[in-house]
Amino acid sequence: MGNFCTQCGRPLQEGEVCNCTAQAAPNPAPAAPTPTPVAPNPVTPPQAAPTPAPAPTPAPTPVQAAPSQSSREIKQGFENLGTALKTIWKNPAEAVSALAKKESWLAALILIAAQALFSGLFALTNYGVGLEHNSAISLVISFFFTFFFSIALSAAAMGMYLGIGKATNAGITFKSALATASIRCFVCLPLTFIGLLLGMASVQIGMFFFFLGEIIAAFLSILAVEKNLEVNANRAFLIVGSTYVVLYILFVLFAALFNAVMPTEVFTFVEGSSYSGWSDWFN
């Protein structure tokens, strides 16, 4: 008996398998793919926010300190002195007006000290010519006494300018009074120096230049007071004239008290000499 396919009934040879059976056989399910083990992601702990690096501190820029009021006044005062030196021959009134400003107080002190020094040297040389007449003290003492007496005259002039200026409502201050008093020294310095040199040969000629400086200084002081203090000519004359009257009285007292130190010719000059006496001096 032949073999037949149980599915479709087709006759089969010995050991033959029908095609329909092979097709009908279920395909073996493919093996499920073996999952690849995945390493777990490491948990990263939260990190703190990075601290920003501090910005470099810029080096402080050096700030130059503003000049003080005193330094500005001192600078201006010496500029005024320079202006006075440049313009004294062309415009004396403008020169002394610049010098008499209140900013010139330090320059005024220097002028007063210089005038005192030259006056002391004047006494040392010119008075020495007449020491054979009556000498009570040494030349060194005469030098220092005249030095300090010259400073005292300048201080008296400053006090007079200040006092009379206040009394006449001229609006004068301590510094402006000091600067105005230095006009006398500014004018007298060169003439005192000339008298210092010429007085070595003749005391009378030396004294002539000494007093000539005082007279010129008085007139220029009137111009400076009138312009700087904004007063009229009459009031300026009153202020300066009163000051020089006091200075002359002080000088006469100086000559009277120390007649033994000063040459007789000088004392006669201060007291007032006759015309013939003046003629004898220059002969």
BELLINLIN-V775243 format. One record per backbone hydrogen bond with DSSP energy under -1.0 kcal/mol. CO is the residue of the C=O (numbers start at 1). NH is the residue of the N-H. E is the energy in kcal/mol with one decimal. If there is no record, write none. Layout:
CO/NH/E, CO/NH/E
This chain:
3/12/-3.4, 5/9/-1.6, 10/5/-2.8, 13/16/-1.9, 18/22/-1.7, 19/23/-2.6, 20/24/-2.2, 21/25/-1.2, 68/72/-2.1, 69/73/-2.2, 70/74/-2.6, 71/75/-2.4, 72/76/-2.5, 73/77/-2.7, 74/78/-2.1, 75/79/-1.8, 76/80/-2.2, 77/81/-2.0, 78/82/-2.3, 79/83/-2.3, 80/84/-2.3, 81/85/-2.3, 82/86/-1.9, 83/87/-2.0, 84/88/-1.1, 87/91/-3.3, 91/95/-2.1, 92/96/-2.5, 93/97/-1.7, 94/98/-2.0, 95/99/-1.8, 96/100/-1.8, 101/104/-1.9, 102/105/-1.0, 104/108/-2.3, 105/109/-1.8, 106/110/-2.0, 107/111/-2.3, 108/112/-2.5, 109/113/-2.3, 110/114/-2.5, 111/115/-2.7, 112/116/-2.0, 113/117/-2.2, 114/118/-2.5, 115/119/-2.4, 116/120/-2.2, 117/121/-2.3, 118/122/-2.5, 119/123/-2.3, 120/124/-2.3, 121/125/-2.1, 122/126/-2.4, 130/133/-1.9, 138/142/-1.9, 139/143/-2.5, 140/144/-2.3, 141/145/-2.6, 142/146/-2.2, 143/147/-2.3, 144/148/-2.4, 145/149/-2.3, 146/150/-2.2, 147/151/-1.6, 148/152/-2.2, 149/153/-2.1, 150/154/-1.9, 151/155/-2.4, 152/156/-2.5, 153/157/-2.5, 154/158/-2.4, 155/159/-2.5, 156/160/-2.3, 157/161/-2.6, 158/162/-2.5, 159/163/-2.8, 160/164/-2.8, 161/165/-1.9, 162/166/-2.2, 163/167/-2.3, 164/168/-2.0, 165/170/-3.5, 166/169/-1.3, 173/177/-2.4, 174/178/-2.2, 175/179/-2.6, 176/180/-2.3, 177/181/-2.1, 178/182/-1.2, 180/183/-1.2, 182/186/-2.7, 183/187/-2.4, 184/188/-2.4, 185/189/-2.1, 188/192/-3.3, 189/193/-2.1, 190/194/-2.1, 191/195/-2.6, 192/196/-2.3, 193/197/-1.8, 194/198/-2.9, 195/199/-2.3, 198/201/-1.4, 198/202/-1.9, 202/206/-1.9, 203/207/-2.4, 204/208/-1.9, 205/209/-1.9, 206/210/-1.7, 207/211/-2.5, 208/212/-2.0, 209/213/-1.8, 210/214/-1.1, 211/215/-2.0, 212/216/-2.3, 213/217/-2.4, 214/218/-1.7, 215/219/-1.6, 216/220/-2.3, 217/221/-2.1, 218/222/-1.6, 219/223/-1.6, 220/224/-2.2, 221/225/-2.6, 222/226/-2.3, 223/227/-1.9, 224/228/-2.9, 225/229/-1.9, 232/236/-2.3, 233/237/-2.5, 234/238/-2.1, 235/239/-2.4, 236/240/-2.6, 237/241/-2.9, 238/242/-2.1, 239/243/-1.5, 240/244/-2.4, 241/245/-1.9, 242/246/-1.8, 243/247/-2.1, 244/248/-2.4, 245/249/-2.2, 246/250/-2.3, 247/251/-2.2, 248/252/-2.5, 249/253/-2.3, 250/254/-2.2, 251/255/-2.6, 252/256/-2.6, 253/257/-2.7, 254/258/-1.7, 258/262/-2.0, 263/267/-1.9, 264/268/-2.3, 265/269/-1.9, 266/270/-2.1, 267/271/-2.2, 268/272/-1.8, 274/278/-2.0, 275/279/-2.2, 276/280/-2.4, 277/281/-1.5, 278/282/-1.1, 280/283/-1.1
